[in-house]
Amino acid sequence: MTNIYGKAWDDYVRQQFPNSAARRNRKLAYPGDEWGTDRFWNATFEQLFLKHGAAAWRRAVEIGPGAGKYTERALAAAPELELMGFDVSQAFIDVCAARLAPYGKRLELRLLDGRVPHEMLDALDERGWSGTIDAFFAIDVLVHIDLQVTIAYLLTAAASLRQGGLLIATFADPTSTEGFDKLLADIKPFFGKVGEPSAKFEYVDRSIVETILQRIGFHIRYCGNWLPKRDGEGRDLYVVAELQDVARARFLAHHLR
């Protein structure tokens, strides 16, 4: 299933983005840049990463680095950081690798084939990273992944982080005003595409996210519809959670194998 999604994102990177009007009109450099601005990404990085100690990280894992906008910010902010990024799209990996080549061996990118739920866990075990990782992060990624796959990624994070390590992630929230508007706006574009690879959102709300994270060993530092420099709430749910119950996280990891 994930391989099919990987091919869809490959097509976006190689065909749709280069031919898009948004790219031409805004002179965008990288796929994904049409979905935000530097100002917003910088504010998000400040709020979710830097305020929670990202400059001191030594090891981190990113799920879905895409073209590398947050990957680059993390590597630049933490001079001793080594980062592993996992993505379903080889095209995105190629873009990210070229963009961040100056960081050399500090960045390792791996393709996910999605055949088994312990794929990332095995890679981290082989690297000797399990139990030593400062942070897992996934920004604007889990919004596209259904909950059954997402729980495998969350449990991988819980099983691999060190005590006190952080999970930083965003989720699609249909209970926010903008989230509900997005849900309505996407009726026509996606109604006939259920089950097909697409950029359709997969929605959860705060109670679901908090309950799941707490049950697999996390303490919630922040969970809400944060939005920089604007009145009101944002569309998505922003989460920073700290791994506290390591024993529970390691025990539940048997569900991945």
N, C-alpha and C positions, 0 to 999 in steps of 0.2 A: 504493500500500500504506500509506504513512504517513498519508495522508488518512483512511483507514479507522480507523487507530489514534487519530488526532486526534478523530474523532467519538466513539470509545469513551471517551476521557478527558473529552470534553465532557459526555457523558452522566453520567459519575461526578460531575463537579463540579456539574452542574445538577440531577441527579435523585437519584443514589444517596447522595451525602454529605448533602444536606439532609434526607433521609428516614431516615438511619441511626440506630440505637439508640446507637452509640458517640458520635455528635455530641450527642445529647440528654443522655445520662448524664454525659458529661464536660464538657459546655458548651463544645465546641470551636468556635473562631472561623473556621478556614480549612480547606478540603479538604486532606487529607494530614496534618493534625495528629493523627489517630488512630494514626499509624504511629510515634510516638515521644513524647518529652517535651522540654521546654525544657532540662532538665539535660543530656540526651544530646546535643541539637543544639549547645548551648554548648560541651560538652566536645569534640565533633567539630570544631567551628570552631576552638577553641584548638589542638588537636593538628595538624590538617591545614592550617590557614590561618595563624593568627597566629604559630605557631612557625616558619613559612616566609616571613615578611616581608609578610603581606597588608596590614598597615597602611600600607605605602609604595607600594602599587600605584597606578598612574595609569589603566591601561586593562586591562579584563578581559572575558572572554566566558563566559557560563554557558549550558550546554546543559540544557534542561529546568528552568527556574526554578520551575515549578509555581506555588504560592501565594506564593513569595518568601521562605521562611524563611532560606535561606543568602544570597540576594540582599540582603536587608535587613541581615544581619550584615556582609557585605562592604562595603556602602555606608557603614554606620555606623562601621566600623573604619578606613576609608581616606578621609579627608576630601577628597582630590583625585581620587578614583576616578570614572571614567566606565565604565559597564558596559552591554554589549549582551547581551540574553538571547534565546535562540531556543527556541521551543516548538511542538509539533505541535497543541496545544489552544488554540483561541481563548478558550474559557471560562476556562482557567487564566490566560491572558494578561490577560483582563479583571479577574480577581480580583487578580492581582499588581499591575497598573497602579493599581488603586484603592487597594490597601494601601500602595503606595510612592509615591503621588502627591507627598508632601512633598519627595521627592528631585528632582523636576522633570526637567530635561534631562540630569541625570547618568545616568539610566536610559532605555534604548531597548529596547523589546520587539518582536520580529518573529515572525510566524507562519511555520513551515516547512511547505511542501506536500509535500516528500519526493519530487519527481519526478526530480530530478537530484542526483548526489552532490556537485556543486560549489556548491550553493545558499548555504551559509554562507560559503564562500570568496569567492564573487562579492560578497556583501553587505559583507564586510570589506574587500575590494579597493576597492569603490566608496566606502566611508567613509574610505579612506586609512589603515587601521589595520594592514594586513598587515606583519609584521616589527617591529611596535612594541608588541605586546600582552604584558603582564606575566604573565597567567595565563588558562588555560582551566580551567573546573571543571564537574563533573557529579556531583552527589551523589544517590544513590538513583534514578538515571535509567538508566544503562547496564545495570543489573540486569534491565531489561525489554526490552532491545534486542539482537537477535541479532548475532553476530560480524561478519557481512558488512556490516551497516550501521554497526556500531561502528567498524570499521577506517576507514571514510570519515570519521567524526567525529574519530578520533584523528589521522588524517593531515591533516585540516583544521587541527587544533590545531598539529601539528608545522610545517605550512607557514606558519602565521600568527604564531606566537610570535616574540618577539625572542630573540637569543642569551641563554641563561640563564633564559628564561621557564619557567613551571611548568605542568604538567598535574596537576590534583588530581581524583581520581575514585574511585568505589567500584564494585565488580563483585560479582556473585553467585558465591560459591565453594562448590561441592558437596563439597570435601574437608575443610572445617571440620566440627566436630561439629554445630553448629547449622545449617550449610548442608546437611549430609546429612539432618538431621531435617526441614528444610524441603522438600527434594527428595521425601522419602517422604510427608510430609503432603499434598503437592500432587498426588499421583497421582489421587485420586478427583475433586477439583474441576476438574482441567484435562485429564484423559485424552481426553475427547471433544471438546476445543476446539482441538486442534492446527491451526495455520493461521488461526485466528480471532483477532481483536483481544481481548486479555485482559491481566490483570496477571501472567500467568505469568512466572516468572524464566527468564532465559537464562544458563546457567552457563559459567564458565571457571575455570581454576585459575591458580595463581601462575606456573607455568612458561610458560603460554600468554601471559599478560599481559606478563611481563618480556621474553620473546623478541620479541614484536611491538613493544613500545615501544623496545627497544634497536635493532631493525632499522630503525626509521624515524627514529632520531636522538636518542633520549632516554637520559639516565643516570638510573637508579633511585635516588632518595633514600630512599624507604621503600616497601615492599610487604609487607603482612602483615595478619593478622586482629586488628587493634587493637580494644580494647574498654575504655572508660573505667571506672575504679574498680570492676573486678570481677576475680575470679580466672579464669584460663583465656582461651580465645580467643573472638573474636566470630564472627558468622555470615559477614559479607561480607569481601571483600578491599579494603583501603584502600591507595591508591597516591598517592605524590607523586613526580613525575618531572621532571627538568630538561632542557630542550632544549640539547644540546651540538653535535650535528653538523647545523648549519643547511643546509649544502650538500646533504647527503643528503636531508634533509626536503624541501627545495625541489625537488630532482630527482624524488622519488617522487610529488610532488603532481600530476604529469601524469596519474596514474591516476584523478584526480577529474574530469578533463575529456576 
